[in-house]
Amino acid sequence: MTPNGNDPIRVLYVEDEKSLQFTTSQMLKALGYVVECADNGRVGVEKAQSWQPDLILMDVRLPLLNGSDAIRELRNNPKTARIPIFVLSAYTDAKTRDTCLNAGADRFFTKPPDVRKVDVAIKSVLRKV
């Protein structure tokens, strides 16, 4: 459910590792989400602007535009500034986490993600608990 009605929650997943992108997006779809994917930060920003997802899942190390820079662009654009962004990263050091959160990410999860925890967090952020 979206925050505004009965439509499914739309999630944009920005991930360049194809196997993880496929597995995670399939799990999210099984939970009822509509999922679009992008495999680099530039396409992720463009899809976010055109598709207007309810939430974005963003990798950190991405081709063309890294995750923290993509988050900054999204936060600086009025069309995407309020979309919640969760980071999914294999890099768990404090510097990476702080960089992403300071760029405007709402939550930070390690990869591979526990999709159940991500599901609870999505519903919590979108007030659908």
N, CA, C and O atoms as a GROMACS GRO file, in nm:
protein
  516
    1MET      N    1   0.082  -0.119   0.000
    1MET     CA    2   0.000   0.000   0.000
    1MET      C    3   0.087   0.126   0.000
    1MET      O    4   0.188   0.133   0.070
    2THR      N    5   0.047   0.220  -0.076
    2THR     CA    6   0.117   0.347  -0.073
    2THR      C    7   0.064   0.430   0.042
    2THR      O    8  -0.041   0.398   0.098
    3PRO      N    9   0.134   0.533   0.080
    3PRO     CA   10   0.086   0.617   0.187
    3PRO      C   11  -0.046   0.685   0.152
    3PRO      O   12  -0.117   0.731   0.242
    4ASN      N   13  -0.082   0.692   0.023
    4ASN     CA   14  -0.200   0.767  -0.019
    4ASN      C   15  -0.316   0.681  -0.069
    4ASN      O   16  -0.412   0.737  -0.121
    5GLY      N   17  -0.311   0.550  -0.056
    5GLY     CA   18  -0.421   0.472  -0.111
    5GLY      C   19  -0.397   0.324  -0.104
    5GLY      O   20  -0.319   0.276  -0.022
    6ASN      N   21  -0.466   0.253  -0.191
    6ASN     CA   22  -0.459   0.108  -0.191
    6ASN      C   23  -0.365   0.051  -0.296
    6ASN      O   24  -0.357  -0.071  -0.311
    7ASP      N   25  -0.294   0.135  -0.368
    7ASP     CA   26  -0.201   0.087  -0.469
    7ASP      C   27  -0.080   0.024  -0.401
    7ASP      O   28  -0.045   0.061  -0.289
    8PRO      N   29  -0.014  -0.071  -0.467
    8PRO     CA   30   0.107  -0.131  -0.410
    8PRO      C   31   0.218  -0.027  -0.395
    8PRO      O   32   0.223   0.071  -0.469
    9ILE      N   33   0.304  -0.050  -0.298
    9ILE     CA   34   0.420   0.038  -0.277
    9ILE      C   35   0.518   0.018  -0.391
    9ILE      O   36   0.551  -0.095  -0.427
   10ARG      N   37   0.564   0.128  -0.447
   10ARG     CA   38   0.657   0.126  -0.560
   10ARG      C   39   0.798   0.152  -0.509
   10ARG      O   40   0.825   0.255  -0.447
   11VAL      N   41   0.888   0.056  -0.535
   11VAL     CA   42   1.026   0.063  -0.488
   11VAL      C   43   1.121   0.067  -0.607
   11VAL      O   44   1.112  -0.017  -0.697
   12LEU      N   45   1.210   0.164  -0.606
   12LEU     CA   46   1.318   0.170  -0.704
   12LEU      C   47   1.442   0.112  -0.638
   12LEU      O   48   1.486   0.161  -0.534
   13TYR      N   49   1.499   0.008  -0.698
   13TYR     CA   50   1.618  -0.059  -0.644
   13TYR      C   51   1.736  -0.030  -0.735
   13TYR      O   52   1.738  -0.075  -0.850
   14VAL      N   53   1.835   0.044  -0.684
   14VAL     CA   54   1.953   0.082  -0.762
   14VAL      C   55   2.069  -0.007  -0.716
   14VAL      O   56   2.124   0.012  -0.608
   15GLU      N   57   2.104  -0.102  -0.801
   15GLU     CA   58   2.204  -0.205  -0.767
   15GLU      C   59   2.270  -0.252  -0.895
   15GLU      O   60   2.201  -0.289  -0.991
   16ASP      N   61   2.405  -0.252  -0.899
   16ASP     CA   62   2.474  -0.293  -1.021
   16ASP      C   63   2.507  -0.442  -1.026
   16ASP      O   64   2.536  -0.494  -1.133
   17GLU      N   65   2.504  -0.511  -0.914
   17GLU     CA   66   2.530  -0.655  -0.914
   17GLU      C   67   2.402  -0.728  -0.953
   17GLU      O   68   2.306  -0.735  -0.876
   18LYS      N   69   2.402  -0.783  -1.075
   18LYS     CA   70   2.281  -0.840  -1.134
   18LYS      C   71   2.217  -0.951  -1.050
   18LYS      O   72   2.095  -0.955  -1.036
   19SER      N   73   2.298  -1.041  -0.995
   19SER     CA   74   2.239  -1.153  -0.919
   19SER      C   75   2.171  -1.103  -0.792
   19SER      O   76   2.062  -1.150  -0.758
   20LEU      N   77   2.232  -1.010  -0.723
   20LEU     CA   78   2.170  -0.954  -0.603
   20LEU      C   79   2.048  -0.870  -0.639
   20LEU      O   80   1.946  -0.875  -0.570
   21GLN      N   81   2.058  -0.795  -0.747
   21GLN     CA   82   1.944  -0.717  -0.794
   21GLN      C   83   1.824  -0.808  -0.822
   21GLN      O   84   1.712  -0.779  -0.781
   22PHE      N   85   1.850  -0.918  -0.892
   22PHE     CA   86   1.742  -1.010  -0.926
   22PHE      C   87   1.682  -1.074  -0.801
   22PHE      O   88   1.560  -1.074  -0.783
   23THR      N   89   1.767  -1.129  -0.715
   23THR     CA   90   1.719  -1.200  -0.596
   23THR      C   91   1.640  -1.108  -0.504
   23THR      O   92   1.530  -1.142  -0.460
   24THR      N   93   1.696  -0.992  -0.474
   24THR     CA   94   1.629  -0.899  -0.382
   24THR      C   95   1.500  -0.845  -0.442
   24THR      O   96   1.399  -0.836  -0.372
   25SER      N   97   1.502  -0.811  -0.570
   25SER     CA   98   1.380  -0.758  -0.631
   25SER      C   99   1.270  -0.865  -0.636
   25SER      O  100   1.153  -0.832  -0.620
   26GLN      N  101   1.307  -0.991  -0.659
   26GLN     CA  102   1.207  -1.097  -0.658
   26GLN      C  103   1.146  -1.116  -0.519
   26GLN      O  104   1.026  -1.139  -0.507
   27MET      N  105   1.229  -1.107  -0.416
   27MET     CA  106   1.176  -1.119  -0.279
   27MET      C  107   1.082  -1.004  -0.247
   27MET      O  108   0.978  -1.024  -0.184
   28LEU      N  109   1.118  -0.884  -0.289
   28LEU     CA  110   1.032  -0.768  -0.265
   28LEU      C  111   0.900  -0.782  -0.341
   28LEU      O  112   0.794  -0.749  -0.289
   29LYS      N  113   0.907  -0.830  -0.464
   29LYS     CA  114   0.786  -0.851  -0.543
   29LYS      C  115   0.696  -0.955  -0.476
   29LYS      O  116   0.574  -0.940  -0.476
   30ALA      N  117   0.756  -1.060  -0.420
   30ALA     CA  118   0.678  -1.163  -0.350
   30ALA      C  119   0.607  -1.105  -0.228
   30ALA      O  120   0.504  -1.158  -0.186
   31LEU      N  121   0.661  -0.997  -0.171
   31LEU     CA  122   0.597  -0.931  -0.058
   31LEU      C  123   0.491  -0.830  -0.102
   31LEU      O  124   0.426  -0.767  -0.018
   32GLY      N  125   0.473  -0.815  -0.233
   32GLY     CA  126   0.368  -0.729  -0.285
   32GLY      C  127   0.412  -0.593  -0.336
   32GLY      O  128   0.329  -0.511  -0.374
   33TYR      N  129   0.542  -0.569  -0.338
   33TYR     CA  130   0.592  -0.441  -0.388
   33TYR      C  131   0.601  -0.443  -0.540
   33TYR      O  132   0.623  -0.548  -0.600
   34VAL      N  133   0.585  -0.328  -0.600
   34VAL     CA  134   0.615  -0.309  -0.741
   34VAL      C  135   0.759  -0.259  -0.745
   34VAL      O  136   0.790  -0.157  -0.683
   35VAL      N  137   0.846  -0.329  -0.816
   35VAL     CA  138   0.989  -0.297  -0.813
   35VAL      C  139   1.039  -0.265  -0.953
   35VAL      O  140   1.017  -0.340  -1.048
   36GLU      N  141   1.108  -0.153  -0.964
   36GLU     CA  142   1.183  -0.115  -1.084
   36GLU      C  143   1.329  -0.116  -1.044
   36GLU      O  144   1.362  -0.084  -0.929
   37CYS      N  145   1.417  -0.151  -1.136
   37CYS     CA  146   1.560  -0.157  -1.104
   37CYS      C  147   1.640  -0.065  -1.196
   37CYS      O  148   1.601  -0.038  -1.310
   38ALA      N  149   1.751  -0.020  -1.144
   38ALA     CA  150   1.849   0.056  -1.221
   38ALA      C  151   1.986   0.001  -1.184
   38ALA      O  152   2.009  -0.032  -1.068
   39ASP      N  153   2.077  -0.008  -1.281
   39ASP     CA  154   2.206  -0.068  -1.249
   39ASP      C  155   2.321   0.031  -1.244
   39ASP      O  156   2.438  -0.009  -1.249
   40ASN      N  157   2.290   0.159  -1.235
   40ASN     CA  158   2.393   0.259  -1.204
   40ASN      C  159   2.326   0.381  -1.142
   40ASN      O  160   2.204   0.398  -1.153
   41GLY      N  161   2.406   0.464  -1.078
   41GLY     CA  162   2.350   0.577  -1.006
   41GLY      C  163   2.283   0.680  -1.096
   41GLY      O  164   2.181   0.738  -1.057
   42ARG      N  165   2.338   0.703  -1.215
   42ARG     CA  166   2.278   0.802  -1.306
   42ARG      C  167   2.139   0.758  -1.349
   42ARG      O  168   2.045   0.838  -1.344
   43VAL      N  169   2.124   0.633  -1.391
   43VAL     CA  170   1.993   0.582  -1.432
   43VAL      C  171   1.898   0.581  -1.312
   43VAL      O  172   1.778   0.607  -1.327
   44GLY      N  173   1.950   0.551  -1.194
   44GLY     CA  174   1.868   0.554  -1.073
   44GLY      C  175   1.808   0.690  -1.048
   44GLY      O  176   1.689   0.701  -1.018
   45VAL      N  177   1.888   0.795  -1.061
   45VAL     CA  178   1.838   0.931  -1.041
   45VAL      C  179   1.732   0.964  -1.147
   45VAL      O  180   1.627   1.020  -1.115
   46GLU      N  181   1.760   0.929  -1.272
   46GLU     CA  182   1.666   0.957  -1.380
   46GLU      C  183   1.534   0.883  -1.361
   46GLU      O  184   1.427   0.940  -1.380
   47LYS      N  185   1.540   0.754  -1.322
   47LYS     CA  186   1.417   0.677  -1.298
   47LYS      C  187   1.339   0.732  -1.180
   47LYS      O  188   1.216   0.736  -1.182
   48ALA      N  189   1.410   0.774  -1.077
   48ALA     CA  190   1.342   0.831  -0.961
   48ALA      C  191   1.264   0.956  -1.001
   48ALA      O  192   1.152   0.977  -0.955
   49GLN      N  193   1.322   1.038  -1.086
   49GLN     CA  194   1.255   1.160  -1.130
   49GLN      C  195   1.134   1.130  -1.217
   49GLN      O  196   1.031   1.197  -1.204
   50SER      N  197   1.145   1.032  -1.304
   50SER     CA  198   1.034   1.004  -1.396
   50SER      C  199   0.928   0.912  -1.338
   50SER      O  200   0.809   0.930  -1.363
   51TRP      N  201   0.969   0.813  -1.260
   51TRP     CA  202   0.876   0.711  -1.210
   51TRP      C  203   0.814   0.751  -1.076
   51TRP      O  204   0.704   0.706  -1.044
   52GLN      N  205   0.883   0.833  -0.998
   52GLN     CA  206   0.835   0.878  -0.868
   52GLN      C  207   0.798   0.761  -0.776
   52GLN      O  208   0.682   0.745  -0.739
   53PRO      N  209   0.898   0.679  -0.738
   53PRO     CA  210   0.869   0.566  -0.649
   53PRO      C  211   0.831   0.615  -0.509
   53PRO      O  212   0.855   0.730  -0.474
   54ASP      N  213   0.773   0.526  -0.431
   54ASP     CA  214   0.741   0.558  -0.292
   54ASP      C  215   0.865   0.551  -0.205
   54ASP      O  216   0.873   0.617  -0.101
   55LEU      N  217   0.965   0.470  -0.247
   55LEU     CA  218   1.087   0.451  -0.171
   55LEU      C  219   1.198   0.405  -0.264
   55LEU      O  220   1.172   0.339  -0.366
   56ILE      N  221   1.323   0.440  -0.229
   56ILE     CA  222   1.439   0.401  -0.309
   56ILE      C  223   1.533   0.318  -0.223
   56ILE      O  224   1.564   0.356  -0.110
   57LEU      N  225   1.580   0.205  -0.278
   57LEU     CA  226   1.687   0.127  -0.218
   57LEU      C  227   1.811   0.154  -0.302
   57LEU      O  228   1.810   0.132  -0.423
   58MET      N  229   1.919   0.200  -0.237
   58MET     CA  230   2.036   0.248  -0.311
   58MET      C  231   2.163   0.177  -0.265
   58MET      O  232   2.194   0.173  -0.146
   59ASP      N  233   2.237   0.123  -0.360
   59ASP     CA  234   2.370   0.069  -0.332
   59ASP      C  235   2.466   0.189  -0.317
   59ASP      O  236   2.432   0.301  -0.355
   60VAL      N  237   2.584   0.165  -0.263
   60VAL     CA  238   2.683   0.272  -0.244
   60VAL      C  239   2.780   0.278  -0.361
   60VAL      O  240   2.795   0.384  -0.423
   61ARG      N  241   2.844   0.168  -0.392
   61ARG     CA  242   2.944   0.164  -0.498
   61ARG      C  243   2.873   0.131  -0.629
   61ARG      O  244   2.838   0.016  -0.655
   62LEU      N  245   2.852   0.234  -0.709
   62LEU     CA  246   2.778   0.220  -0.834
   62LEU      C  247   2.856   0.285  -0.948
   62LEU      O  248   2.930   0.381  -0.925
   63PRO      N  249   2.841   0.233  -1.070
   63PRO     CA  250   2.903   0.299  -1.184
   63PRO      C  251   2.831   0.430  -1.218
   63PRO      O  252   2.714   0.449  -1.186
   64LEU      N  253   2.903   0.518  -1.284
   64LEU     CA  254   2.858   0.648  -1.337
   64LEU      C  255   2.828   0.752  -1.230
   64LEU      O  256   2.861   0.869  -1.248
   65LEU      N  257   2.767   0.713  -1.120
   65LEU     CA  258   2.736   0.806  -1.011
   65LEU      C  259   2.722   0.721  -0.885
   65LEU      O  260   2.633   0.637  -0.876
   66ASN      N  261   2.810   0.744  -0.786
   66ASN     CA  262   2.803   0.659  -0.668
   66ASN      C  263   2.678   0.690  -0.585
   66ASN      O  264   2.612   0.791  -0.606
   67GLY      N  265   2.647   0.601  -0.492
   67GLY     CA  266   2.524   0.611  -0.415
   67GLY      C  267   2.510   0.740  -0.337
   67GLY      O  268   2.404   0.802  -0.339
   68SER      N  269   2.615   0.784  -0.266
   68SER     CA  270   2.602   0.905  -0.185
   68SER      C  271   2.582   1.029  -0.274
   68SER      O  272   2.506   1.118  -0.237
   69ASP      N  273   2.648   1.035  -0.389
   69ASP     CA  274   2.626   1.147  -0.481
   69ASP      C  275   2.486   1.142  -0.542
   69ASP      O  276   2.423   1.245  -0.561
   70ALA      N  277   2.438   1.022  -0.572
   70ALA     CA  278   2.302   1.007  -0.623
   70ALA      C  279   2.200   1.054  -0.518
   70ALA      O  280   2.103   1.122  -0.550
   71ILE      N  281   2.224   1.017  -0.393
   71ILE     CA  282   2.134   1.060  -0.285
   71ILE      C  283   2.133   1.212  -0.276
   71ILE      O  284   2.026   1.272  -0.263
   72ARG      N  285   2.249   1.275  -0.283
   72ARG     CA  286   2.255   1.422  -0.278
   72ARG      C  287   2.175   1.485  -0.392
   72ARG      O  288   2.100   1.580  -0.371
   73GLU      N  289   2.191   1.430  -0.513
   73GLU     CA  290   2.114   1.482  -0.627
   73GLU      C  291   1.964   1.467  -0.603
   73GLU      O  292   1.886   1.559  -0.629
   74LEU      N  293   1.924   1.351  -0.553
   74LEU     CA  294   1.782   1.328  -0.527
   74LEU      C  295   1.729   1.423  -0.420
   74LEU      O  296   1.618   1.474  -0.432
   75ARG      N  297   1.807   1.448  -0.317
   75ARG     CA  298   1.765   1.537  -0.209
   75ARG      C  299   1.760   1.683  -0.254
   75ARG      O  300   1.683   1.762  -0.199
   76ASN      N  301   1.841   1.720  -0.353
   76ASN     CA  302   1.843   1.857  -0.402
   76ASN      C  303   1.741   1.885  -0.511
   76ASN      O  304   1.730   1.999  -0.558
   77ASN      N  305   1.666   1.784  -0.552
   77ASN     CA  306   1.565   1.801  -0.655
   77ASN      C  307   1.427   1.802  -0.589
   77ASN      O  308   1.392   1.705  -0.521
   78PRO      N  309   1.348   1.906  -0.607
   78PRO     CA  310   1.216   1.912  -0.543
   78PRO      C  311   1.124   1.794  -0.578
   78PRO      O  312   1.039   1.756  -0.497
   79LYS      N  313   1.142   1.735  -0.697
   79LYS     CA  314   1.057   1.621  -0.737
   79LYS      C  315   1.089   1.494  -0.658
   79LYS      O  316   1.003   1.406  -0.644
   80THR      N  317   1.212   1.483  -0.606
   80THR     CA  318   1.253   1.359  -0.540
   80THR      C  319   1.301   1.380  -0.396
   80THR      O  320   1.337   1.284  -0.328
   81ALA      N  321   1.302   1.503  -0.350
   81ALA     CA  322   1.361   1.536  -0.220
   81ALA      C  323   1.298   1.462  -0.103
   81ALA      O  324   1.366   1.434  -0.004
   82ARG      N  325   1.171   1.430  -0.112
   82ARG     CA  326   1.101   1.368   0.002
   82ARG      C  327   1.084   1.217  -0.008
   82ARG      O  328   1.023   1.156   0.080
   83ILE      N  329   1.137   1.157  -0.113
   83ILE     CA  330   1.127   1.012  -0.127
   83ILE      C  331   1.223   0.948  -0.026
   83ILE      O  332   1.342   0.980  -0.027
   84PRO      N  333   1.174   0.859   0.060
   84PRO     CA  334   1.265   0.791   0.152
   84PRO      C  335   1.368   0.708   0.076
   84PRO      O  336   1.337   0.644  -0.025
   85ILE      N  337   1.492   0.711   0.126
   85ILE     CA  338   1.602   0.637   0.062
   85ILE      C  339   1.670   0.550   0.167
   85ILE      O  340   1.715   0.598   0.271
   86PHE      N  341   1.675   0.420   0.138
   86PHE     CA  342   1.748   0.324   0.222
   86PHE      C  343   1.872   0.280   0.146
   86PHE      O  344   1.865   0.247   0.027
   87VAL      N  345   1.984   0.280   0.213
   87VAL     CA  346   2.109   0.233   0.153
   87VAL      C  347   2.125   0.085   0.184
   87VAL      O  348   2.104   0.041   0.297
   88LEU      N  349   2.164   0.008   0.082
   88LEU     CA  350   2.200  -0.133   0.098
   88LEU      C  351   2.345  -0.143   0.054
   88LEU      O  352   2.375  -0.119  -0.063
   89SER      N  353   2.435  -0.178   0.146
   89SER     CA  354   2.577  -0.177   0.111
   89SER      C  355   2.653  -0.291   0.176
   89SER      O  356   2.625  -0.331   0.289
   90ALA      N  357   2.751  -0.341   0.103
   90ALA     CA  358   2.844  -0.439   0.160
   90ALA      C  359   2.951  -0.370   0.243
   90ALA      O  360   3.021  -0.434   0.321
   91TYR      N  361   2.965  -0.239   0.225
   91TYR     CA  362   3.062  -0.160   0.300
   91TYR      C  363   2.998  -0.113   0.429
   91TYR      O  364   2.909  -0.027   0.428
   92THR      N  365   3.043  -0.170   0.541
   92THR     CA  366   2.976  -0.145   0.668
   92THR      C  367   3.054  -0.054   0.762
   92THR      O  368   3.017  -0.036   0.877
   93ASP      N  369   3.162   0.004   0.713
   93ASP     CA  370   3.244   0.090   0.798
   93ASP      C  371   3.168   0.219   0.832
   93ASP      O  372   3.078   0.261   0.760
   94ALA      N  373   3.207   0.280   0.943
   94ALA     CA  374   3.140   0.400   0.992
   94ALA      C  375   3.147   0.515   0.893
   94ALA      O  376   3.051   0.592   0.880
   95LYS      N  377   3.259   0.529   0.823
   95LYS     CA  378   3.274   0.639   0.727
   95LYS      C  379   3.171   0.628   0.614
   95LYS      O  380   3.106   0.727   0.580
   96THR      N  381   3.155   0.508   0.557
   96THR     CA  382   3.059   0.488   0.449
   96THR      C  383   2.918   0.515   0.499
   96THR      O  384   2.839   0.584   0.434
   97ARG      N  385   2.886   0.459   0.616
   97ARG     CA  386   2.753   0.480   0.674
   97ARG      C  387   2.726   0.628   0.698
   97ARG      O  388   2.621   0.679   0.660
   98ASP      N  389   2.821   0.697   0.760
   98ASP     CA  390   2.803   0.840   0.790
   98ASP      C  391   2.792   0.922   0.662
   98ASP      O  392   2.711   1.015   0.655
   99THR      N  393   2.872   0.889   0.561
   99THR     CA  394   2.866   0.962   0.434
   99THR      C  395   2.726   0.950   0.373
   99THR      O  396   2.671   1.050   0.326
  100CYS      N  397   2.670   0.831   0.374
  100CYS     CA  398   2.537   0.810   0.315
  100CYS      C  399   2.428   0.880   0.397
  100CYS      O  400   2.340   0.944   0.341
  101LEU      N  401   2.435   0.867   0.528
  101LEU     CA  402   2.334   0.931   0.613
  101LEU      C  403   2.345   1.083   0.604
  101LEU      O  404   2.244   1.152   0.602
  102ASN      N  405   2.468   1.136   0.598
  102ASN     CA  406   2.486   1.280   0.583
  102ASN      C  407   2.440   1.331   0.447
  102ASN      O  408   2.401   1.447   0.433
  103ALA      N  409   2.445   1.244   0.345
  103ALA     CA  410   2.397   1.281   0.212
  103ALA      C  411   2.245   1.288   0.208
  103ALA      O  412   2.187   1.351   0.119
  104GLY      N  413   2.180   1.222   0.305
  104GLY     CA  414   2.034   1.228   0.310
  104GLY      C  415   1.963   1.094   0.315
  104GLY      O  416   1.841   1.090   0.308
  105ALA      N  417   2.038   0.985   0.327
  105ALA     CA  418   1.973   0.853   0.337
  105ALA      C  419   1.896   0.845   0.469
  105ALA      O  420   1.936   0.903   0.570
  106ASP      N  421   1.786   0.772   0.466
  106ASP     CA  422   1.702   0.757   0.585
  106ASP      C  423   1.744   0.638   0.671
  106ASP      O  424   1.734   0.644   0.793
  107ARG      N  425   1.789   0.531   0.606
  107ARG     CA  426   1.831   0.410   0.678
  107ARG      C  427   1.948   0.347   0.605
  107ARG      O  428   1.973   0.376   0.487
  108PHE      N  429   2.020   0.261   0.676
  108PHE     CA  430   2.137   0.194   0.620
  108PHE      C  431   2.130   0.046   0.656
  108PHE      O  432   2.121   0.012   0.774
  109PHE      N  433   2.134  -0.041   0.556
  109PHE     CA  434   2.131  -0.186   0.575
  109PHE      C  435   2.254  -0.248   0.509
  109PHE      O  436   2.304  -0.197   0.408
  110THR      N  437   2.303  -0.358   0.566
  110THR     CA  438   2.414  -0.428   0.504
  110THR      C  439   2.363  -0.530   0.403
  110THR      O  440   2.251  -0.580   0.413
  111LYS      N  441   2.449  -0.559   0.305
  111LYS     CA  442   2.416  -0.660   0.203
  111LYS      C  443   2.481  -0.792   0.241
  111LYS      O  444   2.586  -0.792   0.304
  112PRO      N  445   2.420  -0.901   0.203
  112PRO     CA  446   2.288  -0.906   0.143
  112PRO      C  447   2.183  -0.867   0.247
  112PRO      O  448   2.196  -0.899   0.365
  113PRO      N  449   2.079  -0.799   0.202
  113PRO     CA  450   1.981  -0.748   0.299
  113PRO      C  451   1.891  -0.858   0.354
  113PRO      O  452   1.859  -0.955   0.286
  114ASP      N  453   1.851  -0.840   0.479
  114ASP     CA  454   1.746  -0.922   0.537
  114ASP      C  455   1.616  -0.858   0.490
  114ASP      O  456   1.573  -0.756   0.544
  115VAL      N  457   1.554  -0.916   0.390
  115VAL     CA  458   1.438  -0.855   0.326
  115VAL      C  459   1.324  -0.835   0.424
  115VAL      O  460   1.244  -0.742   0.409
  116ARG      N  461   1.314  -0.922   0.524
  116ARG     CA  462   1.208  -0.903   0.625
  116ARG      C  463   1.229  -0.774   0.702
  116ARG      O  464   1.134  -0.701   0.730
  117LYS      N  465   1.354  -0.745   0.739
  117LYS     CA  466   1.384  -0.619   0.811
  117LYS      C  467   1.361  -0.498   0.720
  117LYS      O  468   1.309  -0.396   0.765
  118VAL      N  469   1.398  -0.510   0.595
  118VAL     CA  470   1.375  -0.401   0.500
  118VAL      C  471   1.225  -0.379   0.483
  118VAL      O  472   1.179  -0.265   0.477
  119ASP      N  473   1.148  -0.487   0.475
  119ASP     CA  474   1.003  -0.479   0.462
  119ASP      C  475   0.942  -0.403   0.581
  119ASP      O  476   0.861  -0.313   0.561
  120VAL      N  477   0.982  -0.439   0.701
  120VAL     CA  478   0.931  -0.372   0.822
  120VAL      C  479   0.969  -0.223   0.819
  120VAL      O  480   0.887  -0.138   0.853
  121ALA      N  481   1.093  -0.193   0.780
  121ALA     CA  482   1.138  -0.055   0.775
  121ALA      C  483   1.062   0.026   0.670
  121ALA      O  484   1.026   0.142   0.694
  122ILE      N  485   1.037  -0.034   0.553
  122ILE     CA  486   0.961   0.035   0.449
  122ILE      C  487   0.822   0.070   0.501
  122ILE      O  488   0.778   0.184   0.490
  123LYS      N  489   0.756  -0.028   0.558
  123LYS     CA  490   0.620  -0.005   0.608
  123LYS      C  491   0.619   0.096   0.722
  123LYS      O  492   0.524   0.173   0.736
  124SER      N  493   0.723   0.094   0.804
  124SER     CA  494   0.733   0.189   0.915
  124SER      C  495   0.751   0.332   0.862
  124SER      O  496   0.682   0.424   0.905
  125VAL      N  497   0.843   0.350   0.767
  125VAL     CA  498   0.870   0.482   0.713
  125VAL      C  499   0.748   0.535   0.639
  125VAL      O  500   0.719   0.655   0.644
  126LEU      N  501   0.678   0.446   0.570
  126LEU     CA  502   0.559   0.486   0.495
  126LEU      C  503   0.432   0.478   0.580
  126LEU      O  504   0.320   0.493   0.530
  127ARG      N  505   0.450   0.455   0.710
  127ARG     CA  506   0.341   0.448   0.809
  127ARG      C  507   0.236   0.342   0.774
  127ARG      O  508   0.116   0.367   0.781
  128LYS      N  509   0.285   0.225   0.737
  128LYS     CA  510   0.195   0.113   0.702
  128LYS      C  511   0.220  -0.007   0.791
  128LYS      O  512   0.206  -0.121   0.745
  129VAL      N  513   0.257   0.015   0.917
  129VAL     CA  514   0.285  -0.095   1.009
  129VAL      C  515   0.155  -0.154   1.057
  129VAL      O  516   0.155  -0.248   1.136
   0.00000   0.00000   0.00000
